[in-house]
Amino acid sequence: MLRYLIKRILNMIPLLIGITFLSFLIISLAPGNFLSNLKMNPSISPEVIHQMEVEFGLNQPLLVRYFKWLWAVLHLNMGISLAYRVNVAFLIESRAVNTIILSVASMIFAWVIAIPIGIIVAVRQNSIWDRVLSFLAFFGMSIPNFFLAFLMIYVALRTGWFPIGGTFSVDYDTLDPIAKVADRINHLILPVFVLGIASMASLMRLMRSQILEIKNSDFVRTARAKGLSERVVVYKHVLRNALNPFITMAGYSLADLLGGAALIEAVMNLQGLGLLLLNAVRSLDVYLVMGSVLIGAVLLLVGNLLADLALVAVDPRVDFSALESQ
Amino acid sequence: MTAERAQLGSVGRTAGAALRREWRLASWTVRVSVICLLLFYLLAAASPLIAPYDPARQYRDLPDCPPMDLRISAPADWPRGIFYTHPMRMVDSQRRVFADVPATRIYIHLFRGGHLFTTAPNDPPYFVLGSDGLGRDLFSRIVYGSRVSMTVGLIGVIISFSLGITVGAFSGYVGGTADNLIMRWSEIEMSLPSFYFLLALAAAIPAGMSTVMTYLMIVAIMSFISWAGLARIIRGMAASVRSRPYVEAALALGGSRSRILLRHVIPSVLGYAVVAATLSIPGFILGESALSLLGLGIQQPAASWGNLLADAEDVQNLAHYPWILIPGIFIFLAVMSFNFLGDHLRDRIDPGNTG
């Protein structure tokens, strides 16, 4: 196991270098740089611009800038955001909390509802519930989440039951701690619903197809033949075996923790990492973009690794030699 | 009718029979999806005929005008037009509130002036789905927008799949160092946080580019992001095909590598590829919509379903002119149709799969 782990982690190093270099290359291909807009401004003198160019190293060749950035990252320094003039790590940290709260809440919402429904629907295959819910799942999977977000904002506008976008109210700072929590939750309801619907639908479909596949296998027939009650057959034999892909999915969703909500954050004006990055991309704030891409990639790789490890722990049929030959 | 059928060649007849058989086997959801997609592609192919007005023409006195009612005239008036509507007049220019003018009628002409339906050039326009903030006809913009939104998936899939199948089949069949290098590269692409990366790439598109170039760049970017996943799956399938008896037999008979690749390996993975292609089209449609919505994709005055929705980002617009959300319904229907169709194709190719 240790050998496998070390191999996987060593494997990540060239991957991360490849990913970051590719991103760096692309963001540098973009026309102009962060200072282009400032240069248009006649009230900023060319000397100041030049000073900033030197300060941020924007006048150096691409490779030099990349390796300087890489060297700094190895020393746990992700550089300074050009627009905000603060440490990138600090910026990401302060925004990532909001994004993680949102992502985790919507994941819990999706899983808690999707798994039981998937089970019920599969056990009663072809019943009216199965048909209706499977159709609704298609609906949920297909509705673009930005469109659903607009619809929800419209509902909020019409009914006044929910706040219209935003992470907290204007008077947030004046509230007492309990009211602060309530305010945050109130602002979370719609985004969590919007983000949860799509994953809920696909989880439900996956659960259903998994159970249906296992329901017809030999060991389930044996369990029935032994005279086990239907309850024991479903919960002990079918369900346990149906859960494997969900462990993999849980690992993958770690990567979505930061990136999955980006579009919804932009549409619903939530102060998260996605909105930060969108603005960074628009203003060509190189080091902020690079920091976000790096963190996103690390989470993706670690999530995949955790998913594989969890699978070995749960499923005795999978071992490390099988994973290595993948 | 039957005589015409009999005249068709045997190939045409079997293809027609196969299509009819598929149609019978399909559920109503799949049939509705196919009809829906055909309609949307008709919108894209025949935009100038179907759109009643020029999508860029601004009716300055009718900004944010609500959808107008369609009324049927009395039979005596039919020579002038079967359908008519009342023109709209702005009653509150501050909040852009409109009221119709019941005294006058605008007749709607069918199949006149090269349009499916339109109004006389001197009459005020008939906005089926309302107008946007600049007084442009929303329906015409949706019709022209379908050209971008409905083709972005097809072209993207063609690029990413020809890449994915070729590279995947080659990599899996040849193996060795080439395989290793290709797989390492695809791992890099798959580990990219895709949405962040898509944003960064889209920002690299120069602002002054023409709509066609921007469109091509967006398709290329999304294909670049999505081909690697497919290549890996195809590679796995190709690697397993390599040791099958029929491939060994072809090798023993003196078949060259490229012949085996083209005649045996690629056809054996094609069925899966078609299903995967259909199911990946929605990703392209949504990707383009999202980029255009965020202002990084297709730019005004050109229309795509995504950039039409950008107006809804302003809460005030959404509150007072909810019809600007209609393009979203089109995106939703297109995505759902492709999902239903892809799901059905998967069941047809692999009946064991219950998903």
Interface residues (C-beta under 8 A of the other chain):
Chain A: P14 L15 G18 I19 L22 S23 I26 I27 L29 A30 P31 F135 F138 F139 M141 S142 I143 P144 F146 F147 F150 L151 I153 Y154 L157 I164 G165 R205 L206 R208 S209 L212 E213 A255 L258 G259 G260 A262 L263 A266 V267 G274 L277 L278 V281 R282 L284 V289 S292 V293 G296 A297 L299 L300 L301
Chain B: T29 R184 W185 E187 I188 S191 L192 P193 S194 F195 Y196 F197 L199 A200 L201 A202 A203 A204 P206 A207 P282 L286 S289 A290 L293 L294 L296 L309 A312 E313 V315 L318 A319 P322 L325 G328 I329 I331 F332 V335 M336 N339 F340 D343 N353 T354 G355
